Amino acid sequence: MLKNITLYNLSTPYLYIMFILLLPFETPNILLFALSFLMGIIIDSFYDTPGLHAASCVLLAFVRILFISITVQKEGFDNDPEPTLSVMGTRWFFTYALILTLAHHFFLFNLEVFRLSEIPFTLSRFVLSSIFTVFLMLLTGFLFYRKRER
């Protein structure tokens, strides 16, 4: 649905990565990698990019595991928390979405172009697409925001 939404051929939102970001914390790593690869292959079939999105999604899953292991202490919660805006809070979710989106987009756009002569264009696409994607993620998170029950 968002494939044809671009801003001046510089910014393209890739909202599909939100599927990987919103998987529960207790998802086994092997299942996370398998789902990420499957999601990437499905997106590759629509974008006609052989393996670019699959590789980027697998990298995204790896960075997600690292980020969650560094930032989340699960002992303070009554049950397993979910990586959503309403459960983890705005600051944590923004940082989480931004870092993971930057990693995904940097890898994706560098794989896509892979030319030193295109570095300024690639960097501008990387930054603008990351900002656009994170903005849409936050907008989606606020649309489906649920208050925490105490």
PyRosetta script that sets phi, psi and omega in degrees:
from pyrosetta import init, pose_from_sequence

init()
pose = pose_from_sequence("MLKNITLYNLSTPYLYIMFILLLPFETPNILLFALSFLMGIIIDSFYDTPGLHAASCVLLAFVRILFISITVQKEGFDNDPEPTLSVMGTRWFFTYALILTLAHHFFLFNLEVFRLSEIPFTLSRFVLSSIFTVFLMLLTGFLFYRKRER")
pose.set_psi(1, -37.0)
pose.set_omega(1, -178.1)
pose.set_phi(2, -92.8)
pose.set_psi(2, 5.7)
pose.set_omega(2, -176.1)
pose.set_phi(3, -62.1)
pose.set_psi(3, -36.3)
pose.set_omega(3, -175.9)
pose.set_phi(4, -94.7)
pose.set_psi(4, 5.1)
pose.set_omega(4, 177.4)
pose.set_phi(5, -93.5)
pose.set_psi(5, 108.0)
pose.set_omega(5, 175.9)
pose.set_phi(6, -136.4)
pose.set_psi(6, 152.3)
pose.set_omega(6, 175.9)
pose.set_phi(7, -111.1)
pose.set_psi(7, 104.8)
pose.set_omega(7, 178.2)
pose.set_phi(8, 55.8)
pose.set_psi(8, 32.0)
pose.set_omega(8, -179.8)
pose.set_phi(9, 59.1)
pose.set_psi(9, 18.8)
pose.set_omega(9, 179.2)
pose.set_phi(10, -111.1)
pose.set_psi(10, -29.7)
pose.set_omega(10, -173.7)
pose.set_phi(11, -128.0)
pose.set_psi(11, 119.1)
pose.set_omega(11, 178.1)
pose.set_phi(12, -126.8)
pose.set_psi(12, 122.7)
pose.set_omega(12, 179.6)
pose.set_phi(13, -79.4)
pose.set_psi(13, 137.3)
pose.set_omega(13, 175.2)
pose.set_phi(14, -117.8)
pose.set_psi(14, 76.4)
pose.set_omega(14, -175.3)
pose.set_phi(15, -73.0)
pose.set_psi(15, -13.6)
pose.set_omega(15, -179.5)
pose.set_phi(16, -62.6)
pose.set_psi(16, -22.3)
pose.set_omega(16, -179.7)
pose.set_phi(17, -68.4)
pose.set_psi(17, -14.9)
pose.set_omega(17, 177.5)
pose.set_phi(18, -63.7)
pose.set_psi(18, -27.5)
pose.set_omega(18, 176.0)
pose.set_phi(19, -58.8)
pose.set_psi(19, -44.3)
pose.set_omega(19, -178.8)
pose.set_phi(20, -72.3)
pose.set_psi(20, -39.4)
pose.set_omega(20, -179.0)
pose.set_phi(21, -65.6)
pose.set_psi(21, -33.0)
pose.set_omega(21, -174.9)
pose.set_phi(22, -93.0)
pose.set_psi(22, 4.0)
pose.set_omega(22, 175.4)
pose.set_phi(23, -64.4)
pose.set_psi(23, 144.6)
pose.set_omega(23, -178.2)
pose.set_phi(24, -59.4)
pose.set_psi(24, 154.3)
pose.set_omega(24, -179.9)
pose.set_phi(25, -62.0)
pose.set_psi(25, -33.9)
pose.set_omega(25, -175.8)
pose.set_phi(26, -81.9)
pose.set_psi(26, 6.8)
pose.set_omega(26, 176.0)
pose.set_phi(27, -61.9)
pose.set_psi(27, 125.8)
pose.set_omega(27, 178.7)
pose.set_phi(28, -60.5)
pose.set_psi(28, 144.9)
pose.set_omega(28, -175.9)
pose.set_phi(29, -59.0)
pose.set_psi(29, -40.6)
pose.set_omega(29, -179.0)
pose.set_phi(30, -64.4)
pose.set_psi(30, -37.7)
pose.set_omega(30, 176.8)
pose.set_phi(31, -69.8)
pose.set_psi(31, -38.1)
pose.set_omega(31, 177.4)
pose.set_phi(32, -61.6)
pose.set_psi(32, -45.4)
pose.set_omega(32, 178.0)
pose.set_phi(33, -65.5)
pose.set_psi(33, -40.3)
pose.set_omega(33, 179.9)
pose.set_phi(34, -65.3)
pose.set_psi(34, -45.0)
pose.set_omega(34, 179.0)
pose.set_phi(35, -65.5)
pose.set_psi(35, -38.0)
pose.set_omega(35, 178.4)
pose.set_phi(36, -64.7)
pose.set_psi(36, -44.5)
pose.set_omega(36, 178.7)
pose.set_phi(37, -63.6)
pose.set_psi(37, -43.7)
pose.set_omega(37, 179.1)
pose.set_phi(38, -62.1)
pose.set_psi(38, -43.6)
pose.set_omega(38, 177.7)
pose.set_phi(39, -61.6)
pose.set_psi(39, -43.6)
pose.set_omega(39, 179.3)
pose.set_phi(40, -63.6)
pose.set_psi(40, -40.9)
pose.set_omega(40, 178.7)
pose.set_phi(41, -65.1)
pose.set_psi(41, -39.8)
pose.set_omega(41, 178.0)
pose.set_phi(42, -63.6)
pose.set_psi(42, -44.4)
pose.set_omega(42, 178.2)
pose.set_phi(43, -65.7)
pose.set_psi(43, -38.5)
pose.set_omega(43, 176.9)
pose.set_phi(44, -60.0)
pose.set_psi(44, -36.2)
pose.set_omega(44, 179.7)
pose.set_phi(45, -67.1)
pose.set_psi(45, -32.0)
pose.set_omega(45, 178.7)
pose.set_phi(46, -81.5)
pose.set_psi(46, -34.2)
pose.set_omega(46, -177.8)
pose.set_phi(47, -91.0)
pose.set_psi(47, -6.4)
pose.set_omega(47, -178.4)
pose.set_phi(48, 57.1)
pose.set_psi(48, 45.1)
pose.set_omega(48, 177.3)
pose.set_phi(49, -122.0)
pose.set_psi(49, 105.9)
pose.set_omega(49, -172.4)
pose.set_phi(50, -70.1)
pose.set_psi(50, 93.4)
pose.set_omega(50, 172.4)
pose.set_phi(51, 90.4)
pose.set_psi(51, -6.0)
pose.set_omega(51, -177.6)
pose.set_phi(52, -65.8)
pose.set_psi(52, -48.7)
pose.set_omega(52, -178.9)
pose.set_phi(53, -71.5)
pose.set_psi(53, -33.2)
pose.set_omega(53, 178.2)
pose.set_phi(54, -63.7)
pose.set_psi(54, -46.0)
pose.set_omega(54, 178.8)
pose.set_phi(55, -64.9)
pose.set_psi(55, -40.6)
pose.set_omega(55, 180.0)
pose.set_phi(56, -67.0)
pose.set_psi(56, -36.9)
pose.set_omega(56, 178.6)
pose.set_phi(57, -69.8)
pose.set_psi(57, -36.8)
pose.set_omega(57, 177.0)
pose.set_phi(58, -66.9)
pose.set_psi(58, -40.6)
pose.set_omega(58, 174.6)
pose.set_phi(59, -62.4)
pose.set_psi(59, -40.5)
pose.set_omega(59, 177.6)
pose.set_phi(60, -59.7)
pose.set_psi(60, -42.0)
pose.set_omega(60, 177.9)
pose.set_phi(61, -62.4)
pose.set_psi(61, -41.0)
pose.set_omega(61, 178.8)
pose.set_phi(62, -64.1)
pose.set_psi(62, -46.1)
pose.set_omega(62, 179.7)
pose.set_phi(63, -65.6)
pose.set_psi(63, -35.3)
pose.set_omega(63, 177.3)
pose.set_phi(64, -61.3)
pose.set_psi(64, -45.1)
pose.set_omega(64, 179.3)
pose.set_phi(65, -61.3)
pose.set_psi(65, -44.4)
pose.set_omega(65, 178.7)
pose.set_phi(66, -63.1)
pose.set_psi(66, -46.2)
pose.set_omega(66, -177.1)
pose.set_phi(67, -63.2)
pose.set_psi(67, -45.4)
pose.set_omega(67, -178.2)
pose.set_phi(68, -67.0)
pose.set_psi(68, -39.1)
pose.set_omega(68, 179.7)
pose.set_phi(69, -66.7)
pose.set_psi(69, -27.7)
pose.set_omega(69, -179.9)
pose.set_phi(70, -83.4)
pose.set_psi(70, -38.2)
pose.set_omega(70, -168.9)
pose.set_phi(71, -101.4)
pose.set_psi(71, -22.1)
pose.set_omega(71, -171.4)
pose.set_phi(72, -105.5)
pose.set_psi(72, 123.3)
pose.set_omega(72, 169.5)
pose.set_phi(73, -103.5)
pose.set_psi(73, 114.4)
pose.set_omega(73, -174.6)
pose.set_phi(74, -83.1)
pose.set_psi(74, -5.3)
pose.set_omega(74, -176.4)
pose.set_phi(75, -70.8)
pose.set_psi(75, -26.7)
pose.set_omega(75, -175.6)
pose.set_phi(76, -80.7)
pose.set_psi(76, -3.4)
pose.set_omega(76, -175.9)
pose.set_phi(77, -104.9)
pose.set_psi(77, 146.9)
pose.set_omega(77, 177.4)
pose.set_phi(78, -67.9)
pose.set_psi(78, -42.7)
pose.set_omega(78, 176.1)
pose.set_phi(79, -128.5)
pose.set_psi(79, 176.8)
pose.set_omega(79, -178.0)
pose.set_phi(80, -65.3)
pose.set_psi(80, 125.6)
pose.set_omega(80, 179.7)
pose.set_phi(81, -75.3)
pose.set_psi(81, 161.9)
pose.set_omega(81, 175.9)
pose.set_phi(82, -111.2)
pose.set_psi(82, 149.4)
pose.set_omega(82, -179.3)
pose.set_phi(83, -83.2)
pose.set_psi(83, 57.1)
pose.set_omega(83, 179.4)
pose.set_phi(84, -109.7)
pose.set_psi(84, 164.9)
pose.set_omega(84, -179.7)
pose.set_phi(85, -63.9)
pose.set_psi(85, -39.8)
pose.set_omega(85, -176.7)
pose.set_phi(86, -73.4)
pose.set_psi(86, -29.2)
pose.set_omega(86, -178.0)
pose.set_phi(87, -87.4)
pose.set_psi(87, -46.6)
pose.set_omega(87, -172.4)
pose.set_phi(88, -93.0)
pose.set_psi(88, -13.9)
pose.set_omega(88, 178.5)
pose.set_phi(89, 97.7)
pose.set_psi(89, 159.3)
pose.set_omega(89, -174.1)
pose.set_phi(90, -67.2)
pose.set_psi(90, -46.0)
pose.set_omega(90, -176.5)
pose.set_phi(91, -63.1)
pose.set_psi(91, -47.0)
pose.set_omega(91, -178.8)
pose.set_phi(92, -64.7)
pose.set_psi(92, -44.8)
pose.set_omega(92, -177.7)
pose.set_phi(93, -65.2)
pose.set_psi(93, -40.3)
pose.set_omega(93, 178.5)
pose.set_phi(94, -62.0)
pose.set_psi(94, -45.8)
pose.set_omega(94, 178.8)
pose.set_phi(95, -62.8)
pose.set_psi(95, -44.8)
pose.set_omega(95, 178.8)
pose.set_phi(96, -59.0)
pose.set_psi(96, -51.6)
pose.set_omega(96, -178.5)
pose.set_phi(97, -65.4)
pose.set_psi(97, -39.9)
pose.set_omega(97, -178.2)
pose.set_phi(98, -66.6)
pose.set_psi(98, -49.1)
pose.set_omega(98, -177.4)
pose.set_phi(99, -64.7)
pose.set_psi(99, -44.5)
pose.set_omega(99, -179.0)
pose.set_phi(100, -69.3)
pose.set_psi(100, -36.7)
pose.set_omega(100, 177.1)
pose.set_phi(101, -67.2)
pose.set_psi(101, -42.0)
pose.set_omega(101, 177.9)
pose.set_phi(102, -60.9)
pose.set_psi(102, -42.8)
pose.set_omega(102, 179.4)
pose.set_phi(103, -63.8)
pose.set_psi(103, -46.3)
pose.set_omega(103, -179.3)
pose.set_phi(104, -61.9)
pose.set_psi(104, -51.0)
pose.set_omega(104, -175.7)
pose.set_phi(105, -67.3)
pose.set_psi(105, -39.2)
pose.set_omega(105, 178.8)
pose.set_phi(106, -60.1)
pose.set_psi(106, -47.2)
pose.set_omega(106, 179.7)
pose.set_phi(107, -65.8)
pose.set_psi(107, -43.6)
pose.set_omega(107, -178.4)
pose.set_phi(108, -62.3)
pose.set_psi(108, -49.9)
pose.set_omega(108, -176.2)
pose.set_phi(109, -70.9)
pose.set_psi(109, -32.4)
pose.set_omega(109, 176.1)
pose.set_phi(110, -71.0)
pose.set_psi(110, -35.5)
pose.set_omega(110, 174.6)
pose.set_phi(111, -67.7)
pose.set_psi(111, -37.2)
pose.set_omega(111, -176.6)
pose.set_phi(112, -67.1)
pose.set_psi(112, -45.3)
pose.set_omega(112, -175.5)
pose.set_phi(113, -90.0)
pose.set_psi(113, -57.6)
pose.set_omega(113, 176.3)
pose.set_phi(114, 54.1)
pose.set_psi(114, 42.3)
pose.set_omega(114, 175.6)
pose.set_phi(115, -135.3)
pose.set_psi(115, 133.9)
pose.set_omega(115, 178.7)
pose.set_phi(116, -67.9)
pose.set_psi(116, -28.5)
pose.set_omega(116, -179.6)
pose.set_phi(117, -70.0)
pose.set_psi(117, -16.8)
pose.set_omega(117, -177.6)
pose.set_phi(118, -101.7)
pose.set_psi(118, 15.2)
pose.set_omega(118, -175.2)
pose.set_phi(119, -59.3)
pose.set_psi(119, -47.5)
pose.set_omega(119, -179.7)
pose.set_phi(120, -61.4)
pose.set_psi(120, -42.3)
pose.set_omega(120, 179.1)
pose.set_phi(121, -66.4)
pose.set_psi(121, -41.3)
pose.set_omega(121, 179.7)
pose.set_phi(122, -65.1)
pose.set_psi(122, -43.1)
pose.set_omega(122, 178.9)
pose.set_phi(123, -65.2)
pose.set_psi(123, -39.2)
pose.set_omega(123, 178.0)
pose.set_phi(124, -67.0)
pose.set_psi(124, -40.1)
pose.set_omega(124, 175.9)
pose.set_phi(125, -63.6)
pose.set_psi(125, -41.5)
pose.set_omega(125, 179.8)
pose.set_phi(126, -60.4)
pose.set_psi(126, -49.5)
pose.set_omega(126, -177.2)
pose.set_phi(127, -68.1)
pose.set_psi(127, -48.9)
pose.set_omega(127, -176.8)
pose.set_phi(128, -67.4)
pose.set_psi(128, -38.9)
pose.set_omega(128, 178.0)
pose.set_phi(129, -67.9)
pose.set_psi(129, -36.7)
pose.set_omega(129, 177.5)
pose.set_phi(130, -64.6)
pose.set_psi(130, -44.8)
pose.set_omega(130, 178.8)
pose.set_phi(131, -61.8)
pose.set_psi(131, -45.2)
pose.set_omega(131, -179.7)
pose.set_phi(132, -63.4)
pose.set_psi(132, -43.2)
pose.set_omega(132, -179.3)
pose.set_phi(133, -66.2)
pose.set_psi(133, -45.5)
pose.set_omega(133, 179.5)
pose.set_phi(134, -64.5)
pose.set_psi(134, -38.7)
pose.set_omega(134, 176.6)
pose.set_phi(135, -59.6)
pose.set_psi(135, -45.6)
pose.set_omega(135, 178.9)
pose.set_phi(136, -67.1)
pose.set_psi(136, -34.5)
pose.set_omega(136, 176.2)
pose.set_phi(137, -64.2)
pose.set_psi(137, -45.0)
pose.set_omega(137, 178.9)
pose.set_phi(138, -65.7)
pose.set_psi(138, -40.3)
pose.set_omega(138, 177.4)
pose.set_phi(139, -61.3)
pose.set_psi(139, -44.1)
pose.set_omega(139, 176.9)
pose.set_phi(140, -64.4)
pose.set_psi(140, -41.9)
pose.set_omega(140, 178.5)
pose.set_phi(141, -61.7)
pose.set_psi(141, -40.4)
pose.set_omega(141, 179.2)
pose.set_phi(142, -73.5)
pose.set_psi(142, -30.8)
pose.set_omega(142, 177.1)
pose.set_phi(143, -65.3)
pose.set_psi(143, -36.6)
pose.set_omega(143, -178.4)
pose.set_phi(144, -106.4)
pose.set_psi(144, 24.7)
pose.set_omega(144, -177.7)
pose.set_phi(145, -68.6)
pose.set_psi(145, 132.0)
pose.set_omega(145, 174.5)
pose.set_phi(146, -119.5)
pose.set_psi(146, 136.9)
pose.set_omega(146, 177.0)
pose.set_phi(147, -67.6)
pose.set_psi(147, 144.0)
pose.set_omega(147, 177.3)
pose.set_phi(148, -71.8)
pose.set_psi(148, 138.4)
pose.set_omega(148, 175.1)
pose.set_phi(149, -89.3)
pose.set_psi(149, 133.8)
pose.set_omega(149, -178.2)
pose.set_phi(150, -101.4)
pose.dump_pdb("model.pdb")
